Amino acid sequence: MKTSDKIGVQFLVAHLVKNDVKTVVCSPGSRNAPLVIALDEHPEINCLVIHDERVAAFYALGIIQQTQKPVAVVCTSGSALLNYFPAVSEAFYQQLPLVIISADRPQEWINHGDGQTIMQTNVYGKHVIEQFHLKGEGHTDSELWAMNRDVAFAFEQQRQKPGPIHLNISLNEPLYQTVEQVEVEVERLQTFKLQKGFSENALKEIKAGLSLPSKWVLIGQGVKDAALQLLIDQFANDSSVIVFVENISNMTHPRFIHGIDRWLAAVEDIETFKPDLIISLGGAIVSKRIKSVLRSWSDVKHWQIGEHQQYQDTFQHLSHVFDMSPLAFFKELSVMDYERNQTNVSGRAKAIDIKAKDAAKSFMQQAPFSDLVVFDQLLDFMPDGTHLHLANSSVVRYAQLFDPISSFTYWSNRGTSGIDGSSSTACGAAWTNQKELHVLITGDVSFFYDSNAFWTKYLTGNLRVILINNGGGDIFNIIPGPDQTKQKDQYFVAKHQTSAKPICDLYAMDYFSIFNSMELENNMAAFYAFSENNRPKLMEIYTDGELNAQILNNYFKHLKS
């Protein structure tokens, strides 16, 4: 077997293998030729080729989400690595182990008129856990030792605090020279920590907090965790605890409040549910309503639970940060002896939740065809065990109005909540996990913005794309403010008349167009049926953007009444 003749590249590839990087998404270029040659030739690394670097990086995030293992992306020099930035920031806030490897010109040529050169070192700033500039060749023994030290340190930093790392490597011409592959020995850096329990002072303060009359537990985005689920179920037996979850938390229990905005709309006097303590865990919270309510109160404590937190004072009440996994935290609570306050706020909250669900059901029975009704129908027909990917803006918000389905696994790029990359991430996830069904629900702007996601040879027949086309960014019909400006339609909603059918024709994807509830119901069986050509299927559902906003507004009025 052959490999690049550049010794720095050989050692870098050896570090990837040593640190469990088995999948690398490469984008075509010349300066990164030594890297892709060495990676492609290595028997333990699986290389994918995706032209568009923005797609490639989000595709890698989809693979990471499914495998929970680091994935690398490799690009040429110049503006190429800037196209990774949206996914890099998403990986940073989702704490996903993305490894960015960018080829660079020799440093003496930066800013001196050579082609495809920009200032690549430290280009991602604080959005990466660690970054190093490496030399591809010409090492002294001391320089080679320093390179191996830096790369080993970067990977260990990533294990200690999950997130993206950036390795920028300068490479001289010639770029395509190879030598026979020889085994390169590298060491993996390891860190050991002494685990200690809570101090006496900490235990005293924790017990005092747990004995307060009213406590809210807010669970944001997360992956399924049966052990954590069981512990939170047990904690929720305390009648002074209300557990609020969103479907992207992948937590569900009959005792929990699943539709946060639905519940808030149905509560007559929210002050009667004011918590003394907020306990938050997981990633992003979608609901802007609950953030607004919590920020409006004073005299509330907030405990943030989780490793590697950003000290995010989301509700303006941050008082304690527990730098430990939620599983470890709730294990400690499960054996802790503290005075339980029998206020039954959870029972009162659940009674309202049940009434709100009944009111929502009655509204759906008479509501005209709209985004809200479409979501209701889609969830009824979606097969058990689905991996449901939710694009951002209005899609992920509509989804939170419906109880999560326990057999589903929910995914969404809520690190930075951008519209870019939702399709690419879902494609990467579906390719990684081809034995299970992956369904992406996306809006039209997000879909067309990321249409290069389908310009790959890795599309698989287990992917279904549901595109809700309401002729623009429907979120701007929903949120307050844009409708008070004359620029709303042109600059915010950005109305369009684009159809996804030409894209489906271009990439050989089965296409369905839907205009009403009857068509939607009649096409569900064919949409989910296995396709002999092993290609994805796309269903484009047309709704009226202006009507959608009216229906949603009426929905919340109905809940209040």
N, C-alpha and C positions, 0 to 999 in steps of 0.2 A: 504494500500500500504506500501511496505517496502522501506527502504533506508539504506545506509551505517551507521554503528554505529559511524563513525568518524565525530566529530562535525565540524572539519575544512572542510571536504568534503561537509557536508550539507550546510554550509554557502557559499562555493564556487559555488555550483550549484544554490543556491538562487540568487547570484550575476549575474550568466549567464542569468537567466530568467529576472531579473530586467533590464538588459542591452540589452534586445532584441536578445539574442542568442537563437535561436529556433532549429538550426540544429547543430549536433555534429558528426564528423567523427571519429570513434574509430578504433584503431588497436589492435588486440589481444595481451594479455600479462597477467602477474600475479600481478605485483606491482600496476598496474592501476585498479585492480579489484574493490576497493571501489568507484572509480570514475565512472566506467561504470555501476555498479549496481545502484548507485544513479541517474545517468543520464537516464538510461533505464527505471527506475521506475517512473520518473517524467512525469506527463501528458502533460506538455507544451513543452517538448523537443523531437525532432525526431532524433534518433540515427541511423547511418549507420555504417556498419562494413567493413573495407577494410584492408586486411592483410599488404600490402606493404605501409610503412609509407610515402615513397616519393610520391607514387600514391595518397595516402589519402590526403596529404596536397595540391597537385595540384587539386585534385577533389574538395576540399573545395574552392579553388580559383575560379573554374568554377561556383560554387554555389553563391559565393559572387558577381561575375560579373553580374549574372542574377538578383539577389535579391537586391543588394546594401545594404546588411545587414551583420553584423558580423557573422562568422561561426567559431566554435571551432574544434580543432583536439586534440585527447587524445591518449597518448602512454604510454608504460611501461618505465622502467628505462634502463640506459645503452646506447648503440649505437642507440637505436630506434629514439630518438629525433634528432640525427645528420642527419638522412635521411629526416627530414623536411627542412633542411637548404636551398636547392635550391628554394623551394617554399617560404620560409621565406624571402629570399633576393628578390624574384620576387614581393612578397606582399609589401615589403618595398619601392621598386622603383615605383611600380604601385599605391602605397598608398591605399592598400586594407586592410580592418579590419579583419585580421586573428588573432584568439586567440589560442595560443599554450599552452596546459596544459600537463605537463610532470610529471609522477609519479617518485619519487626518493626514494632511501634508506635513512634511518636516517643519518644525517650529520656525526655522529661519526664513521660511517663505510666507508666513502669515503676514498679511497686510503689506505685501510687496508685489502685488499685481499678478500672482500666479492664479490659474483657474481653479474654481471650486474651493476657494479658501475663505473661511470666516474664523472668528475667534471662538473655537469650539470648547476650549477648556473652561470648565465651570459654567457652561451655557445654561444649565438648568437651575443654577443658584440653590436656593433653599428647598427646592422641590425634590431633591434626592437625599437619601440617607448618607451617602458617601460618594465621592468622585475622585478619580486619579487620572493623571496624564501618564501614558506609558510609551516607551520606545519599542518599536518593532524589531530593531536590529542594532548591531554595533555596540553590544554591551560589554563592559568589563565585568569581572567577577563581582565586584562590589555593586555595580548597577543592576546586575541580574538578581543579586540577593535583595536589593531594594525593591525591584519590581515584584518579585514573588511575595515579599512581605506586604506590600501595598495591596495586591490583589487578594491575598488571604485575609487581610484585615477588612477589606470592603465586604467580602462575603460573610465574615463573622459579624460585622456590624448589621448586615441585613438580617441575619438570624436573630440577633438580639432585639432589633427594632425593625420589623418587616416594612418594606417599602422599596422604591427603586434605587439602584446604584448605577453610576455612569463610569465606564472605562473608555477613555479616549486614547487611541493608539496611533502614533505617527508612523507612516510607512513610506520608505523610499522606493523609487523605481530601480530595477525591474520588479514587477508585482506578481508575475505569473510563474516564477521559477519554483521547482519542486525538488524534494529529496526523498529518499526512502524514509518511511516513518519509523522512528525509534521511540521506545518507551521513555517518557519524561516523568521524573519523580517530583511531585510537589506535596507539601504538607497542608493539612486543613487546620486552621487555628480554632481553638475551642476555649470557651469561657465557662467557668464553674462558679455558681453562687451558693452561699449558705442561706438556706431558707429558714426564716424565723416567723413565729406567730405574732399576734398583736401584743403590744406592751400593755401593762395594767392601765395606764392612763387612756390608751386608745380603746381598750375594752370598755372602760367606764363610759366614755363618750359615745361609743357605738350603741351600747345598751340603752343609754338615755334617749338617743335618736329613735331607736326601734320601739321604744315605749310611748312615743308621741301618739296623739289620738288619730291622726290621719296621715297616711303615707301613699304616695303615688310612685309606682315603678313604671318607667318609660323605657321600652326596648326598641332600639333603632335597628338598622340594617345588620344582618348577620347570617351565618350559615347554620344549617340544621345541627343541633347538638342535643342528643337525647338525654345525656346526663345533666346538662344545664337546665333543660326543659323540666325534668323531674324535680330538681331542687327549687325552681321558681314556682312550680305547682304547689309544692309543700309550703313555701313562704307565703303564697297567696291564701292559704288556709286561715291566716290571720285576718279577721274581719275588718281590721283598720287599714288594710292594704288594698288598693285598686291597681291592677296591672293593665297598662295600656300597651298594645302592640300594633305594629303595622305589618302588612303581609310580607314585606321584604325582610322582616325580622326572622321569618321562618319559625315562629312560635305560635302555637294555637292551643287554646284550652277553653272549655265552656265557661269557666269563671272569668276569663279575660274580657276586656273591652277591645274588640278588633277594629271596628270602624270609628276612629277617634272623632273625625269631623261630623259624622252622623250622630254620635252621642252628644257632642257639644251643642249641636243644633237643637237637640231635643230637650236639653236641660233647661228648666225654667229659671232656676236661681243658682248659678255656678258658684256663688259665694258659699253655699252650704256644703260644697265639696272641696273647699280650699284646703290644700295639704299643708301640713307642718313640715314635711320632708319630701323631697323629690330624690328618687334613686334612679339614675340613668345608666344604661349600658348599651353596647352595640354602636353601630355607626350612625349615619344620618337619620334624622326624623323628617319625614316629608311634610307633615301637617304644619302649616303656618298658623293655623287657628290656635292650636294648643301652645305654640311658642308665644303667641300674642297674649293669651290668657295668663300664662305663667309669668311673663314679664310685667304684667300689670299689677301683680301682687307684691306686697312687702312682707317682711318677717317670715320668709320661707328659706329653709336650708336645702342645699343641693349636694348630694354625694355623687360624684362621677366615678364609675367603676370600669376598669379596663387597663390593660398593659399598654405602655407606649402612648399614652394620651397626649393630646395637644393642649391640655388645660383649656378646654373650650367652655367658656361661660355662656352657653347657649341661652339659658333662661334668666341670666343676670342675678343668680343667687348662689353661685358656686362657693361652697364652704369647705368641702373635703374632697380630696382626690385619692382614690385607692388604686395604687399602681400594682395591680394584680389581676389575674384573669377573673372574669365573672364567675367561672366555675369554682375557683378557689375561694372567692368571696362568699358565695352562697353556701359552700361547704362549711365554712366557718360559722355562718349564721345558723345552719341546720343543727349544730351541736351546742349552740350558745343558749344559755339560760337567761332569759330576760322577761320582763313583765309585759304581757300582751294586753293591749287596750281594746276592749270589746265594744267598739263603736258602731259596727255594722255598716260603715260607709260603703264597703264593697257590695253588700246586698242591695242597698238603695241604688247604687250606680248600675248594677246589673239589671235591676227592674226597669230602669229607664232605657237601657240598651235593648232589652227585649221589645219594649214598646216602639222604640225607634226602628227596629228591624221590621216589625209588623207594618208600621206606617210607610216605610220605604217600599215594602212589597205591594201595598195597596196602590201606591203612586205608580209603580212600574206597570201595573195592570192596565192603566188608562193613558199612560204617557205615549206621545207620538214617537216615530222612529227618529232616533237621535243618538249621540255618542253614549249617553247614559244607558239607554235601552240596549244599544249594541253590546256594551260590556256585560250587562245582565244576561243576554242571550249567549254570548261567547263562552262565559264561564259555565253555563248549563251544558254545553256540548263538548267542552274540552275533556279529553280522556284522562282517567286517573293516572297519576305518576308523571304528569307533564312537568318539564322544566320550563317555567314561564318567565320570559325575559321582557321587562317593561322599559320602554324608552322613556325619556324624560319629558318635562313640561306637562301638558294636560293628561297624557296617557297614565303616568304613574300616579297622578292625583285622582283620576277617576277610579283606578284600581283600588285605592284605599277606602272607597265607599262600600266595598263588598268584603264580607268575611273571607279570610284566607281558607283555601281548601287544603286540608291536612296532608293529602297525598302529593300535593304539588311542592316543587322547590322553586322559590322566587329569586330572581336575579335582576339587578338594575345598577347602572353606573351612577350611584348617588354620592360619590366622592366629591366631585365638583358640579354634578347635576347638569352637565352640558348635553346638547342635543347630538354632538358629534360622537361617532363611534358605537352607538347602540347596535346597529346592524352588524358591524364588524365583530363586536364582542360576542354576539349571539352566534354568528357563523363559526368563530373559533371554538366556542363551547360545544356546538353541535358536532363539529369535526372530531373533537376530542372524545366525545361520549356518544358514539354512533348507535349504540344499542337502545337508547332511550329517546323519546320524543322531545324536541325543543321547539317551543312556540314563541315567536317574537311579536308583541303588539307594539306598533309604532305609529306615530303621526306622520303626516305627509312631508313636512319640512325636514324633520329628522331623517326620514327615509331617503329623500332625494339628495340631501346634503351628504349622505354617507353611501351613495349608490355604488361607489367603487368597491364596497364590501363584497359584491357579487362578481367582481372581476378577478376571480381566482379559480384554480382547478381543485379547490378543496371543499366545494359545496357538496353537501350530503343530503340524501333523501329523507333523513329524520328531522329536517328543518321545515317549519311552517312559518310564513310571515303574514301577519294580519295588519294591513295598512289601512288606517282610518283617515280617509282623505276628505277633509272639510274645507279645502281650498285655501289653506294658509295656516299661520300660527294661531290656532284656536285659543291658546292660553290667553291671548290678548283680548279675546272676546269675554273672557271669564274674570280676569283680575280687575280690580278697580283702578281707574285712571285713564287707560288708553281711549275709552269711549268718550272722554271729555275733550279729545283733541281732533282736529281735522286730519291729522296725519295717520290716524289709526289704521285704515285699510291699506294704505300704500307702504308705510314704513314699519309698522308693528306687526299687524296680521300678515302683511306682504302677500296679498291675494294672488293666486295663480290658477291656471287651468291645466296643469300637467297631470298626465296619467302614467302609471307604472307599467302599462302593457308593453311599450317599446323596450323597456329594460328587461322585462321577462322574456320577450322574444329574443333579445340579444344574448341572454345568458341561459336560454333553454329551460326556463322555469315555467311550470304550469300556472296559468293565470285564471282567476275568477273575479268577476266584477259584480258587486252587490249594491242594490238601491233601496231595498226594503226588508222588513223582518221575514216575510215569506221566502224571499230568495235566499236570505241568510240561512234559514232553517233547512231549506231544501238542498243546499249545497254542502252542508257540513260533512255528511258521510263521504262524499267524493273527495272533499278537501283533505280529510285525515286518512284516507285510504292509501296504502302503499303504492308508490309509483315505480313502474318497471324500469324506467330510465335512471332511477336513483338520484333524482334531482329534487330540489326544494319546490314547494308550492307557495304561491302568493295569492292572497285574497284581498282585493281592494274594495273597501266599503265606503261608499259616498254618503256623506251627511251634510247638513246645512249648518255652517258655522254660526250664523246669527241665531238660528233656532236652538242650537245646542246651548248657548248661553241662557236663553230664556227658560229652557227646560230645567237646567241645573239650578237656576235661581228659584224656580217654582218648587223644585224638589226640596230645597232647604226651607222654604216657606211652609211647605206641607209638614215637614218634620217639626217645625216650631209650633204649628197649630195643633 
